[in-house]
Amino acid sequence: MLPLTNLRTLLAASSTWQAWVAAANAAAAAERVHLVTVDAAEAQRPFAVVMPGDEWARESVAGGTANCFLANGTLNLAIEADVPAEYAGSHADAAVWFLSKVGAIISEMEDLAASGTYLNVTGIKQLDAIGRSPKSEQKSDGDYFEITFTVSWRS
């Protein structure tokens, strides 16, 4: 399985993600995890986008007749979600709500990583600061938060 698809599968297995997107199971939750980009028509929040990162390599770990290569690299994971009406008036409360959801998802991904057929995640780092849609754009684009992580992996 390609790392992009494998990270999608790992995220979709999160029970917090499944509940957030009102999915009955991981397969349904995966429909809200887009690969590389998301078209405006498919951008129903909350959603995630898994994108190639800055690194990808295959390295030899043995030689001769036992020659073997292992892959490693990075992927970027962006999560975007509307701010619920009950938190719209308080930036701090809205941020805590969003970060609590995201933190639970990351924790569940860490618990599953490298088990069974899940992606072997070796690190997760926040790439950008949490962002909220500008007030000037909220009437047209909605009131939402977004965050992006770099996910390191290896085979």
C-alpha positions in Angstrom: 0.0 0.0 0.0 1.4 3.4 -0.8 2.2 5.6 2.1 -0.4 8.2 1.1 -3.2 5.6 1.2 -1.8 4.0 4.3 -1.9 7.3 6.2 -5.5 7.7 5.0 -6.3 4.2 6.4 -4.6 5.0 9.7 -6.5 8.3 10.2 -9.8 6.7 9.2 -9.3 4.0 11.8 -9.4 6.6 14.6 -12.7 6.3 16.5 -12.5 10.1 17.2 -12.2 10.8 13.4 -15.1 8.4 12.7 -17.3 10.1 15.2 -16.3 13.6 14.1 -17.3 12.8 10.4 -20.4 10.8 11.5 -19.1 7.7 9.8 -20.4 4.2 10.6 -16.9 2.7 10.1 -13.4 3.3 8.9 -14.3 2.8 5.3 -16.9 5.5 5.5 -14.5 7.7 7.4 -11.8 7.3 4.7 -14.2 9.1 2.3 -13.5 12.3 4.2 -9.7 11.9 3.9 -8.6 13.2 0.5 -5.3 12.4 -1.2 -3.1 15.2 -2.5 -5.8 17.9 -2.8 -9.5 18.4 -2.2 -11.9 19.8 -4.8 -14.3 22.5 -3.5 -17.2 20.2 -4.2 -15.8 17.6 -1.9 -14.7 19.9 0.8 -17.3 19.0 3.4 -15.9 19.9 6.8 -14.5 18.2 8.7 -12.1 16.8 6.2 -8.4 15.9 6.0 -5.9 15.9 3.1 -2.9 13.6 3.0 -0.1 15.1 0.8 3.4 14.1 -0.1 6.0 15.5 2.2 9.5 16.8 1.5 11.3 13.5 2.0 11.3 10.0 0.4 14.1 7.5 0.2 14.8 3.8 -0.2 17.9 2.7 1.7 19.8 -0.5 1.5 19.9 -2.3 4.8 21.8 -5.5 3.6 24.1 -6.4 0.8 25.0 -9.4 -1.4 22.4 -12.1 -1.8 20.4 -10.7 1.1 20.1 -7.2 -0.5 17.1 -5.4 1.0 15.8 -1.9 0.8 13.6 -0.1 3.3 11.6 3.0 2.4 11.2 6.1 4.6 9.9 9.6 4.2 7.4 12.2 5.2 3.8 13.0 4.5 1.8 16.1 5.3 -1.6 15.8 7.0 -4.0 18.8 7.0 -7.2 18.8 9.0 -10.0 21.4 8.6 -13.2 21.7 10.6 -16.0 24.2 11.1 -16.2 25.9 14.4 -19.5 24.9 16.2 -21.9 27.7 16.9 -21.5 27.3 20.7 -17.7 28.2 20.4 -17.9 30.9 17.7 -17.9 33.7 20.2 -14.7 32.7 21.9 -11.5 32.1 20.0 -9.9 30.4 23.0 -12.8 28.0 23.5 -13.0 27.2 19.8 -9.2 26.6 19.7 -9.4 24.3 22.7 -12.3 22.4 21.2 -10.5 21.9 17.9 -7.1 21.0 19.4 -8.8 18.5 21.7 -10.3 16.7 18.8 -7.1 16.7 16.8 -5.1 15.6 19.8 -7.3 12.6 20.4 -7.0 11.7 16.7 -3.2 11.9 16.8 -3.1 9.8 20.0 -5.2 7.1 18.4 -3.1 7.1 15.3 0.1 6.7 17.5 -1.6 3.7 19.3 -2.3 2.0 15.9 0.8 2.9 14.0 2.9 0.0 12.9 0.4 -2.5 14.2 -1.1 -4.9 11.7 -0.9 -3.3 8.3 -1.0 0.3 9.5 1.7 2.8 8.5 4.8 2.7 10.6 4.8 6.2 11.9 8.1 7.3 13.4 7.2 10.9 14.2 4.5 13.6 14.0 5.3 17.3 14.0 3.1 20.3 13.7 4.1 22.0 10.5 2.1 25.3 10.7 0.4 27.2 13.5 -3.3 26.5 14.0 -5.2 28.8 11.7 -8.7 30.1 11.9 -10.5 31.6 8.8 -10.3 35.4 8.7 -13.4 37.2 9.9 -13.5 38.9 6.5 -13.9 35.6 4.8 -16.2 33.8 7.2 -19.4 34.8 5.4 -18.3 33.2 2.2 -16.0 30.4 3.3 -17.3 29.7 6.8 -15.8 29.8 10.3 -13.2 27.0 10.5 -9.9 25.9 11.9 -7.1 24.2 10.1 -3.8 22.6 11.1 -1.1 20.7 9.3 1.3 18.1 10.5 4.3 16.4 9.0 4.2 12.6 9.5 7.5 10.7 9.3 7.3 7.0 8.4 9.4 4.0 7.4 8.8 0.6 6.2 
